[in-house]
Amino acid sequence: MDTAQKGDSIEGRIMLAGGVPGRYKLCSYRDLGGGNKEAVYGYTCQDFTYDGLSATVIKGFIASKASGEAGTVGYYLCLGRYNSLVDELPDDKVMWTMPNAYPPRITVTP
């Protein structure tokens, strides 16, 4: 999926294979352009424990603003290893993010 309509429920999915076991976060963000982002209200991060072998992680969120609305460029997911109660992923903890291009990042129509 590379486009959605405002208000749509979006389901992102990542597949992990190998790597370091531990606590991870999969987060959804609204891309505000210029390197700025905002956590998707009410749907920010999903904490999960990874066994280091393989896993499929699904993250759902609502596209509440259309591209071009309130500075929104689109939406994206990022993954990091971060064991914290904070419901956001600091930039220095990000291990993977969707490439900064559209697609694969999601644009949203009104």
Secondary structure, 3 states (H helix, E strand, C coil): CCEEECCCEEEEEEEEECCCCEEEEEEEEEEEECCEEEECCCCCEEEEEECCCEEEEEEEEECCCCCCCCCCCEEEEEEECCCCCCCCCCHHHEEEECCCCCCCCEEEEC
